[in-house]
Amino acid sequence: MLKSTLEAFSDKNGQARHTAIAGTVELSNLIPPTVSYESRGNVLLIGEQETITALKSQFSALNSVTLLATEYLAKADTASKGENLYFSSQVKVKGYLGAFEVTCRVGGIHSGSASEANAETENTEAFANLAKIAISRDCFDLVVDMTPEGVVETEIPAPGYYAVGAGKAKLANVIEDLPDMLGTFDKPKYFRLNPDLCAHSSRGVSGCERCVDACPAGALSSNGHAIEINPYLCQGVGTCATACPTEAISYALPDPDNTQHFVSRLLNRYQQEGGEKPTLLIYGNRDEQSVVNALAHLPSTVIPVALEELATVGIDTWFTALAYGAHQVLLATNTVYIPATIDRVLSDELSIAQTFLTELGYEADRIALFDLASAASFTPFDTPLLPIATTSSVERLEGSKREKLFAVLELLYSAAERKPVRSDVPVNAPYGSVECQSDDCTLCMGCVAVCPTRALHAIGDRPGLLFIEEDCVQCGMCEKACPEKVIALKPGLNWNKAERQEARVVYEEEAACCTSCGKPFAPASMVKMLTEKLQGHSQFQGEAIRRLAMCEDCRVRDVFSKIETDPESQLRV
């Protein structure tokens, strides 16, 4: 459908666009890792009794059908109830296709007994696994939820869960599709996780939770010290990877690096074929039909790029597209239907991108969310954001997502008429500095111990603290780990590249030298503070207080020397 639509444009730009898209191979994983689901066709229907009993016959082709009524009809026709009807107004569902655990306070009403239906009020401890009671299995394979609000609150339901009553699935489609949901099914594993890069937690100090907040499927959680991703719940939306500032989570189908290289080759081919004024239109595969309809009303300079999901790429990909020659980057979707979490993640990322643009004097909507329904009124930018000589000389950008973003920002800064020194950024943006009230800092290095990017690190040869602003993701762990509470985050962007990348001294002081060997071993203020605080303590009298002014090696030697010369002193040392 898209191919035939592109072929219909016979003008120079339309032909260049068609040739570029047809001749540019998109890189992707040929054999991506997968996760498997196994379904035996045991379905649970949840909802009002009359509704689910009427639907039961529609699923007779499945292995078993269990009915869970959320209200009890005492006068209902017993014969119409069947033998697998239960009652509970308190239901919990978790899991995925082939493994739905349903717990509730159950009243069995297949016998028509009102006393059984009221069991939940008589026995407040009667929470049970409904699958074990109803079908003698640990779980159900499929759940059709007819309740108005839905039992499961996630915006994007797990595979095998159909929230028909909440409007997240159409009943006609569910009735048609469910008989085919028996067997083993494979799904791509959409993400890669590198815990070593994660800024979520370190040494018991909590930090960044952007990925957890960005998941509309409930697939991400924290176990207290690390992020966990349930691959069976993950639906490949990609917002976690877009929100992650360190690339601890990256999208894999394809990864953003391959997408950016594809965009580079696509724009280059378009311009080689004589195409002018390119606008990049990025969209998710599910919106292809809407994109096809919109292209009939859009200029032939608009080049569509399909992704698995719209939110799988973020600010680094958008800006690299501008560096490669796109006049504008449109994030195309039917905006009315974007789940709230995805909308928030995209809006947050867009807010940061547009802040960078406007701070440099460029138009904010050079990168913009685009409603496909508004295609007829779209007006493209006639002028490039960067001079053509600049974009044509840009080699393929390499490095991390932050390195590529800052490389493009440097290009934009060099070409901009407005050159700010420092700019504020939206709340929760992963860019900024730290401030330290150095008078109260003891250089304990607690902040260094938890910093996930080494933005904060020790000087090394003397007591002191260094900071590299470009590496700071504003995770907040340094602020929480500081025992003196002298470190504070300072969100923002320093446009001076040299200052942003230099390791500047946050605080340093004179070193205390070991009274035995003369080697510097700790901040002088720390040794002084410990001596003053401990000199009256019973365990730090005589030799013990003197050792506070020694380095670790000399302290150990001094202790053992004392024991050797006076064995009875061992208990006193």
C-alpha positions as CSV (number, residue, x, y, z in Angstrom):
1,M,0.0,0.0,0.0
2,L,2.8,2.5,0.9
3,K,4.8,1.5,-2.1
4,S,2.0,2.1,-4.6
5,T,1.3,5.5,-2.9
6,L,4.9,6.6,-3.2
7,E,5.0,5.5,-6.9
8,A,2.0,7.7,-7.7
9,F,4.1,10.9,-7.2
10,S,5.8,11.7,-10.5
11,D,7.4,15.1,-9.7
12,K,11.2,15.3,-9.1
13,N,11.0,15.2,-5.3
14,G,8.4,12.4,-5.4
15,Q,10.6,10.3,-7.7
16,A,13.7,11.0,-5.6
17,R,11.8,9.9,-2.5
18,H,10.6,6.7,-4.0
19,T,14.1,5.8,-5.3
20,A,15.7,6.6,-2.0
21,I,13.2,4.5,0.1
22,A,13.3,1.6,-2.4
23,G,17.1,1.7,-2.6
24,T,18.1,2.1,1.0
25,V,18.3,-1.2,3.0
26,E,17.2,-0.8,6.6
27,L,19.5,-2.6,9.0
28,S,17.7,-4.9,11.6
29,N,18.3,-8.0,13.6
30,L,17.8,-10.9,11.3
31,I,17.2,-13.4,14.1
32,P,16.2,-11.4,17.2
33,P,16.1,-13.2,20.6
34,T,12.6,-14.3,21.5
35,V,10.4,-15.3,24.5
36,S,7.8,-18.1,24.2
37,Y,4.2,-18.3,25.5
38,E,2.3,-21.6,25.8
39,S,-1.5,-21.6,25.8
40,R,-3.8,-24.6,26.3
41,G,-7.0,-22.5,25.6
42,N,-8.4,-22.2,29.1
43,V,-10.2,-18.9,29.2
44,L,-11.7,-16.9,32.0
45,L,-14.6,-14.4,31.4
46,I,-15.0,-11.7,34.0
47,G,-18.0,-9.3,34.2
48,E,-21.7,-9.1,35.0
49,Q,-23.3,-12.5,35.3
50,E,-25.8,-11.9,32.5
51,T,-23.1,-10.6,30.1
52,I,-20.6,-13.4,30.6
53,T,-23.2,-16.3,30.6
54,A,-24.5,-15.0,27.3
55,L,-21.0,-15.0,25.8
56,K,-19.9,-18.4,27.1
57,S,-21.2,-20.2,24.0
58,Q,-19.1,-18.0,21.7
59,F,-15.9,-19.6,23.1
60,S,-17.0,-23.3,23.0
61,A,-14.1,-24.1,20.7
62,L,-11.6,-23.4,23.5
63,N,-10.4,-26.0,26.0
64,S,-12.4,-24.6,28.9
65,V,-14.5,-21.6,29.7
66,T,-14.7,-20.3,33.3
67,L,-17.1,-17.5,34.3
68,L,-16.4,-15.1,37.1
69,A,-19.3,-12.8,37.9
70,T,-18.6,-9.6,39.7
71,E,-22.2,-9.5,41.1
72,Y,-24.6,-12.3,42.1
73,L,-28.1,-12.6,40.6
74,A,-30.1,-14.5,43.2
75,K,-33.1,-15.0,40.8
76,A,-31.1,-16.0,37.8
77,D,-32.1,-19.1,36.0
78,T,-29.9,-21.9,37.5
79,A,-29.9,-23.9,34.3
80,S,-28.4,-21.1,32.3
81,K,-25.5,-20.7,34.7
82,G,-23.7,-23.8,33.8
83,E,-21.3,-25.6,36.0
84,N,-18.3,-23.2,36.0
85,L,-19.7,-20.0,37.3
86,Y,-18.2,-18.2,40.3
87,F,-18.8,-14.9,42.1
88,S,-16.4,-12.4,43.5
89,S,-16.4,-8.6,43.6
90,Q,-12.7,-8.5,44.6
91,V,-10.5,-9.9,41.8
92,K,-6.7,-9.6,41.1
93,V,-5.2,-10.7,37.8
94,K,-1.5,-10.8,37.0
95,G,0.5,-12.6,34.3
96,Y,0.4,-13.0,30.6
97,L,-0.7,-15.4,27.8
98,G,-0.6,-18.9,29.2
99,A,0.1,-17.8,32.7
100,F,-2.6,-15.7,34.2
101,E,-2.8,-16.0,38.0
102,V,-6.3,-15.0,39.2
103,T,-6.9,-14.6,42.9
104,C,-10.1,-13.6,44.5
105,R,-12.6,-14.2,47.3
106,V,-14.7,-16.9,45.6
107,G,-18.4,-17.8,46.0
108,G,-19.3,-20.8,43.9
109,I,-22.8,-20.3,42.5
110,H,-23.1,-23.1,40.0
111,S,-25.5,-24.7,42.5
112,G,-27.6,-21.6,42.7
113,S,-27.0,-21.3,46.5
114,A,-27.0,-17.7,47.7
115,S,-25.2,-18.8,50.9
116,E,-22.3,-19.9,48.7
117,A,-22.3,-16.7,46.8
118,N,-22.0,-14.8,50.0
119,A,-19.0,-16.8,51.1
120,E,-16.7,-13.9,50.6
121,T,-18.5,-11.8,53.3
122,E,-18.5,-14.8,55.7
123,N,-14.9,-15.7,55.3
124,T,-12.6,-12.7,54.9
125,E,-9.6,-15.0,54.5
126,A,-11.0,-16.9,51.5
127,F,-8.7,-15.5,48.9
128,A,-7.9,-18.4,46.5
129,N,-6.4,-19.2,43.1
130,L,-9.4,-19.5,41.0
131,A,-7.8,-21.6,38.3
132,K,-7.0,-24.4,40.9
133,I,-10.7,-24.4,42.0
134,A,-12.3,-24.1,38.6
135,I,-10.0,-26.2,36.2
136,S,-7.5,-27.8,38.6
137,R,-4.6,-25.9,37.1
138,D,-2.3,-23.2,38.4
139,C,-3.4,-20.5,35.9
140,F,-5.7,-19.5,33.1
141,D,-4.3,-19.1,29.6
142,L,-6.6,-16.2,28.4
143,V,-8.7,-13.6,30.2
144,V,-11.6,-11.7,28.7
145,D,-12.5,-8.8,31.0
146,M,-16.0,-7.3,30.5
147,T,-15.8,-5.0,33.6
148,P,-16.2,-1.3,32.7
149,E,-12.9,-0.2,34.2
150,G,-10.9,-3.4,33.7
151,V,-9.3,-5.5,36.5
152,V,-5.8,-4.8,35.2
153,E,-4.8,-1.1,35.3
154,T,-1.9,-1.1,32.9
155,E,-2.4,1.1,29.8
156,I,-1.2,-1.6,27.5
157,P,-2.5,-5.0,28.5
158,A,-0.3,-8.2,28.6
159,P,-0.7,-10.6,25.7
160,G,-3.8,-12.8,26.2
161,Y,-5.7,-10.2,28.3
162,Y,-8.5,-8.5,26.5
163,A,-10.1,-5.6,28.3
164,V,-13.2,-5.5,26.2
165,G,-15.4,-3.6,28.8
166,A,-12.7,-0.9,29.2
167,G,-12.6,-0.4,25.5
168,K,-9.1,-1.7,24.9
169,A,-10.3,-4.6,22.8
170,K,-13.2,-5.2,20.5
171,L,-15.5,-8.1,21.4
172,A,-16.0,-9.1,17.7
173,N,-12.3,-9.4,17.2
174,V,-11.8,-11.3,20.5
175,I,-14.5,-13.8,19.6
176,E,-12.9,-14.4,16.2
177,D,-9.2,-14.5,17.4
178,L,-9.4,-16.5,20.6
179,P,-9.9,-20.0,19.1
180,D,-6.5,-19.5,17.4
181,M,-4.8,-18.7,20.7
182,L,-3.9,-22.3,21.5
183,G,-0.3,-23.6,21.2
184,T,3.1,-22.1,21.5
185,F,3.8,-18.5,20.4
186,D,7.1,-16.6,20.1
187,K,7.5,-12.9,20.5
188,P,10.7,-10.8,20.0
189,K,12.6,-9.7,23.0
190,Y,12.5,-6.0,22.3
191,F,15.2,-4.7,24.7
192,R,18.7,-5.1,25.8
193,L,19.6,-4.4,29.4
194,N,23.1,-3.5,30.7
195,P,23.0,-3.2,34.5
196,D,26.6,-1.9,34.6
197,L,25.3,1.4,33.0
198,C,22.2,1.8,35.1
199,A,21.8,4.9,37.3
200,H,18.9,3.4,39.3
201,S,20.7,2.4,42.5
202,S,24.1,2.0,44.0
203,R,25.2,0.9,47.5
204,G,21.7,1.1,48.8
205,V,21.1,4.6,47.5
206,S,18.2,5.0,45.0
207,G,18.5,7.2,41.9
208,C,17.0,7.3,38.4
209,E,13.5,5.7,37.8
210,R,12.8,7.2,34.4
211,C,12.4,3.8,32.8
212,V,9.9,2.5,35.4
213,D,7.8,5.6,35.1
214,A,7.9,5.4,31.3
215,C,6.5,1.8,30.9
216,P,2.8,1.7,30.0
217,A,2.8,-2.1,30.2
218,G,3.9,-2.6,33.8
219,A,6.9,-4.6,32.6
220,L,9.6,-2.7,34.5
221,S,10.0,-2.7,38.3
222,S,12.7,-2.2,40.9
223,N,13.8,-5.0,43.2
224,G,15.3,-2.4,45.5
225,H,18.8,-2.4,44.1
226,A,18.3,-3.0,40.3
227,I,15.8,-2.6,37.5
228,E,14.1,-5.8,36.3
229,I,12.3,-6.2,33.0
230,N,9.6,-8.9,32.5
231,P,10.0,-9.8,28.8
232,Y,6.6,-11.5,28.8
233,L,4.9,-8.3,29.8
234,C,7.0,-6.1,27.5
235,Q,5.1,-4.9,24.4
236,G,8.0,-3.3,22.7
237,V,6.8,0.3,23.0
238,G,10.3,1.5,23.6
239,T,9.6,4.4,26.0
240,C,11.9,2.9,28.6
241,A,14.9,3.0,26.2
242,T,14.0,6.5,25.1
243,A,13.7,7.7,28.7
244,C,17.0,6.0,29.8
245,P,19.8,8.6,29.9
246,T,22.7,6.1,30.1
247,E,21.7,3.5,27.5
248,A,21.4,0.8,30.3
249,I,18.2,-0.1,28.4
250,S,18.4,0.0,24.6
251,Y,15.8,-0.9,22.0
252,A,16.8,-3.9,19.8
253,L,14.5,-4.0,16.8
254,P,16.5,-2.3,15.4
255,D,18.6,-0.4,17.8
256,P,18.6,3.4,17.5
257,D,22.1,3.4,16.1
258,N,21.0,1.4,13.1
259,T,17.9,3.6,12.7
260,Q,20.1,6.7,12.6
261,H,22.5,5.2,10.0
262,F,19.5,4.2,7.9
263,V,18.2,7.8,8.1
264,S,21.7,9.1,7.1
265,R,21.8,6.9,4.0
266,L,18.2,7.6,3.1
267,L,18.6,11.4,3.2
268,N,21.9,11.2,1.3
269,R,20.3,9.0,-1.4
270,Y,17.3,11.4,-1.6
271,Q,19.6,14.4,-2.2
272,Q,21.7,12.4,-4.7
273,E,18.6,11.7,-6.7
274,G,17.8,15.5,-6.9
275,G,15.4,15.7,-4.0
276,E,15.1,19.0,-2.1
277,K,13.9,20.3,1.2
278,P,13.4,16.9,2.9
279,T,11.1,16.6,5.9
280,L,11.4,13.3,7.9
281,L,8.1,11.7,9.0
282,I,8.7,9.1,11.7
283,Y,5.8,6.8,12.5
284,G,5.0,3.4,14.2
285,N,4.1,0.5,12.0
286,R,0.5,0.3,13.4
287,D,-0.1,3.8,11.9
288,E,0.9,2.8,8.3
289,Q,-2.6,3.0,6.9
290,S,-3.1,6.5,8.4
291,V,0.3,7.5,7.0
292,V,-0.7,6.3,3.5
293,N,-3.9,8.3,3.7
294,A,-1.9,11.4,4.9
295,L,0.7,11.2,2.2
296,A,-1.9,12.0,-0.4
297,H,-2.2,15.5,1.2
298,L,1.4,16.0,2.2
299,P,4.2,17.5,-0.1
300,S,6.3,15.0,-1.9
301,T,9.3,16.3,0.1
302,V,8.0,14.4,3.2
303,I,9.9,11.1,3.6
304,P,8.2,8.5,5.7
305,V,10.3,6.3,8.0
306,A,8.6,3.3,9.7
307,L,9.6,2.1,13.2
308,E,8.3,-0.8,15.3
309,E,6.9,1.9,17.6
310,L,7.0,5.7,17.4
311,A,8.6,6.1,20.9
312,T,11.5,3.7,20.2
313,V,13.8,6.6,19.3
314,G,14.3,9.9,21.1
315,I,16.1,13.1,21.1
316,D,19.4,11.8,19.8
317,T,17.8,10.3,16.7
318,W,15.7,13.4,16.1
319,F,18.7,15.7,16.2
320,T,21.0,13.5,14.1
321,A,18.3,13.6,11.4
322,L,18.6,17.4,11.4
323,A,22.4,17.1,11.2
324,Y,22.0,14.8,8.2
325,G,20.0,17.4,6.3
326,A,16.3,17.0,7.3
327,H,14.6,20.4,7.4
328,Q,12.2,19.1,10.0
329,V,11.4,16.0,12.0
330,L,7.8,15.0,12.4
331,L,6.7,12.4,14.9
332,A,3.5,11.2,13.3
333,T,0.6,9.5,15.0
334,N,-3.1,9.7,15.6
335,T,-2.5,11.8,18.7
336,V,-6.0,11.1,20.1
337,Y,-5.1,7.5,20.6
338,I,-1.7,7.8,22.3
339,P,-1.7,6.1,25.7
340,A,-1.1,8.7,28.5
341,T,2.3,7.3,29.5
342,I,3.6,7.3,25.9
343,D,2.2,10.8,25.4
344,R,4.0,12.0,28.5
345,V,7.4,10.4,27.6
346,L,7.2,11.9,24.1
347,S,6.1,15.3,25.4
348,D,8.9,15.3,27.9
349,E,11.5,14.4,25.3
350,L,10.0,16.9,22.9
351,S,10.0,19.6,25.5
352,I,13.8,19.1,26.0
353,A,14.4,19.1,22.3
354,Q,12.4,22.2,21.6
355,T,14.1,24.0,24.6
356,F,17.5,23.4,23.0
357,L,16.2,24.7,19.6
358,T,14.6,27.9,20.9
359,E,17.5,28.7,23.2
360,L,19.6,28.8,20.0
361,G,17.1,30.9,18.2
362,Y,15.7,28.1,16.0
363,E,12.0,27.3,15.5
364,A,10.7,24.9,18.1
365,D,8.6,22.9,15.7
366,R,11.7,21.8,13.7
367,I,11.0,18.8,15.8
368,A,7.3,18.3,16.5
369,L,4.6,15.8,17.3
370,F,2.4,15.6,14.1
371,D,-1.3,14.6,14.1
372,L,-1.9,12.6,10.9
373,A,-5.4,14.0,10.8
374,S,-4.0,17.5,10.1
375,A,-2.0,16.5,7.0
376,A,-4.0,18.8,4.7
377,S,-3.0,21.9,6.6
378,F,0.7,21.1,6.9
379,T,3.3,23.6,5.7
380,P,6.9,22.5,5.4
381,F,10.1,24.5,6.2
382,D,11.7,25.7,3.0
383,T,15.0,26.5,4.5
384,P,17.4,24.0,6.2
385,L,18.2,24.3,9.9
386,L,21.9,24.0,9.1
387,P,23.8,25.2,6.0
388,I,23.8,22.6,3.2
389,A,27.6,22.7,3.3
390,T,27.6,21.7,6.9
391,T,25.1,18.8,6.6
392,S,26.8,17.5,3.5
393,S,30.1,17.3,5.3
394,V,28.7,15.6,8.4
395,E,30.1,12.1,8.6
396,R,28.2,9.3,10.2
397,L,27.9,10.1,13.9
398,E,29.2,7.5,16.3
399,G,29.3,7.0,20.0
400,S,26.7,6.9,22.8
401,K,23.3,8.6,22.5
402,R,24.6,11.5,24.6
403,E,27.8,11.9,22.6
404,K,25.8,12.1,19.3
405,L,23.4,14.5,20.8
406,F,26.1,16.8,22.1
407,A,27.9,16.6,18.7
408,V,24.8,17.8,16.9
409,L,24.2,20.5,19.5
410,E,27.7,21.8,18.9
411,L,27.0,22.0,15.2
412,L,23.7,23.9,15.9
413,Y,25.5,26.2,18.3
414,S,28.2,27.0,15.9
415,A,25.7,28.0,13.2
416,A,23.3,29.9,15.5
417,E,23.1,33.6,15.7
418,R,22.0,33.4,19.4
419,K,24.7,31.9,21.6
420,P,23.5,31.4,25.2
421,V,26.0,30.7,28.0
422,R,23.7,28.4,30.0
423,S,20.1,27.4,29.6
424,D,17.5,26.0,31.9
425,V,16.0,22.6,31.0
426,P,12.6,21.1,31.8
427,V,12.1,19.2,35.0
428,N,13.6,15.7,35.1
429,A,15.8,16.4,32.1
430,P,19.1,14.4,32.4
431,Y,21.4,17.3,31.9
432,G,23.0,19.6,34.4
433,S,25.6,20.2,37.1
434,V,26.0,19.9,40.8
435,E,26.7,22.4,43.5
436,C,28.8,21.7,46.6
437,Q,28.8,23.8,49.8
438,S,32.6,23.2,50.1
439,D,32.9,24.6,53.6
440,D,31.1,21.6,55.1
441,C,32.5,19.0,52.7
442,T,34.7,16.4,54.3
443,L,35.7,14.7,51.1
444,C,34.4,11.4,52.3
445,M,33.8,10.4,48.6
446,G,30.4,9.0,49.3
447,C,29.2,10.8,46.2
448,V,32.0,9.3,44.1
449,A,31.1,5.8,45.3
450,V,27.6,6.0,43.9
451,C,28.0,8.1,40.8
452,P,27.0,5.8,37.8
453,T,28.8,7.7,35.1
454,R,31.9,8.9,36.9
455,A,30.7,12.5,36.4
456,L,32.0,12.8,40.0
457,H,35.4,11.3,40.7
458,A,38.4,11.7,42.9
459,I,41.4,13.8,41.9
460,G,43.6,10.9,42.8
461,D,47.0,12.3,43.9
462,R,45.5,14.6,46.5
463,P,42.2,15.0,48.4
464,G,39.8,16.5,46.0
465,L,36.6,16.1,44.0
466,L,36.3,16.5,40.2
467,F,33.1,16.9,38.1
468,I,32.4,16.5,34.4
469,E,29.1,18.2,33.5
470,E,28.6,16.4,30.2
471,D,28.5,13.1,31.9
472,C,26.0,14.0,34.6
473,V,22.5,12.5,34.2
474,Q,21.0,14.2,37.2
475,C,20.1,10.8,38.9
476,G,20.4,12.4,42.3
477,M,22.3,9.6,44.0
478,C,25.2,11.9,44.9
479,E,22.8,14.3,46.6
480,K,21.2,11.4,48.6
481,A,24.5,9.7,49.5
482,C,26.2,12.9,50.9
483,P,26.2,12.5,54.8
484,E,26.8,16.3,55.2
485,K,24.0,17.2,52.7
486,V,26.2,19.7,50.9
487,I,25.6,18.5,47.3
488,A,22.6,19.7,45.3
489,L,21.6,19.1,41.7
490,K,21.6,22.0,39.3
491,P,19.6,21.2,36.1
492,G,20.6,23.0,32.9
493,L,22.9,23.0,29.9
494,N,26.3,24.7,29.7
495,W,26.7,25.5,26.0
496,N,30.5,26.0,26.3
497,K,31.8,22.6,25.1
498,A,35.3,23.0,26.7
499,E,33.8,23.8,30.1
500,R,31.1,21.1,29.8
501,Q,33.7,18.4,29.1
502,E,36.5,19.5,31.4
503,A,37.0,17.8,34.8
504,R,36.7,20.8,37.0
505,V,37.6,20.9,40.7
506,V,34.5,21.0,42.9
507,Y,36.5,21.0,46.1
508,E,40.0,20.1,47.3
509,E,42.0,20.7,50.4
510,E,45.4,20.0,52.0
511,A,46.3,16.4,52.6
512,A,47.1,15.0,56.1
513,C,50.5,13.3,56.0
514,C,51.1,10.1,57.9
515,T,53.0,10.9,61.1
516,S,55.0,7.7,60.6
517,C,56.0,7.6,56.9
518,G,55.0,11.0,55.7
519,K,52.7,9.8,53.0
520,P,49.6,11.9,52.3
521,F,46.6,9.7,53.0
522,A,43.4,11.7,53.9
523,P,42.0,15.2,54.0
524,A,43.5,17.1,56.8
525,S,40.1,18.4,57.9
526,M,38.8,14.8,58.2
527,V,41.7,13.7,60.4
528,K,41.2,16.8,62.6
529,M,37.5,16.3,62.9
530,L,37.9,12.6,63.9
531,T,40.6,13.5,66.4
532,E,38.5,16.1,68.0
533,K,35.4,13.9,68.2
534,L,37.1,10.8,69.4
535,Q,39.7,12.1,71.8
536,G,37.4,11.8,74.8
537,H,36.2,8.3,73.8
538,S,37.4,5.4,76.1
539,Q,38.5,3.3,73.0
540,F,40.6,6.1,71.7
541,Q,43.1,6.9,74.4
542,G,46.9,6.8,74.3
543,E,48.2,4.9,71.3
544,A,44.8,4.6,69.7
545,I,44.2,8.3,69.2
546,R,47.7,8.7,67.8
547,R,47.0,6.1,65.1
548,L,44.3,8.4,63.6
549,A,47.1,10.5,62.1
550,M,48.7,7.4,60.4
551,C,48.1,5.9,57.0
552,E,46.5,2.5,56.9
553,D,49.7,0.6,56.3
554,C,51.5,2.3,59.2
555,R,48.5,1.9,61.5
556,V,48.5,-1.9,60.9
557,R,52.3,-2.2,61.4
558,D,52.0,-0.1,64.6
559,V,49.3,-2.4,66.0
560,F,51.2,-5.6,65.3
561,S,54.4,-4.1,66.6
562,K,52.7,-3.3,69.9
563,I,51.3,-6.9,70.2
564,E,54.8,-8.4,69.5
565,T,56.5,-6.3,72.1
566,D,53.7,-6.6,74.7
567,P,51.4,-9.7,74.1
568,E,49.3,-8.8,77.1
569,S,48.4,-5.5,75.3
570,Q,46.5,-7.3,72.6
571,L,43.2,-6.8,74.3
572,R,43.9,-3.1,74.9
573,V,45.0,-2.3,71.3
